[in-house]
Amino acid sequence: VQVTVQPLIADEPATGGCTATYRPVSSWNGGFQAEIDVTAGSSAIKGWTVTWTWANGQQVSSYWSSTVTTSGSTVTARNVAYNGSLAAGGKTSFGFVASSSGTNTAPTPTCTPTV
């Protein structure tokens, strides 16, 4: 099984919204660790929801600094009490460990703010 770590992928900046940037941390045979940076746009936000879809059957097995739910290949991560409120331009991050078999294509996360 070969795991390929892809470069940083970010959604398009949203004025007044938020962006999410995928950042691979490490990989090993059958799994990997990654983090996603969440950055507020030109206005403060009260919370955030980040979603992405896996292309190759990856599965999140553990996570931190967010709550994570999955439905098929779609993953939804939401802020926790201590990292949802961000000032304009403010940044936080959350991470996870996931399993993979074969090509580990990096997802393109999208961020939806709670204002």
Phi, psi and omega in degrees: 000128179249129179250127180248125178270127182265161179290173179303138177231131179229152174282171181292139178301141180240117178298126180077355181255228177207159176237157178231129181239122179280133182225107177294142180252308179202163177215158179209172181300111178093002180191177180196165174238140178215162174230155175235125177270132177248125181235128177289150178280220185280356178232154176294151175233154181263347180184175182208154173228127179246132178233150173204164180237129176284142180266339189229034174078015177298153180223126176289128181251333175206159184205164178212156180061026174193169167251136186237134171232153178231149174219102186065236180265001181265131180246137176235124177243134179238152179299159171255176188305322188271353183228018181274322183278117180233134174291165176306127181079358181290158186222145171218175178213160173221162184223170179200161171245139181220157175265153177208151174224123183090212183290131180254079181288130180293136178280167173248099183284151173238147182243133175240121182276157165254120185251000000 
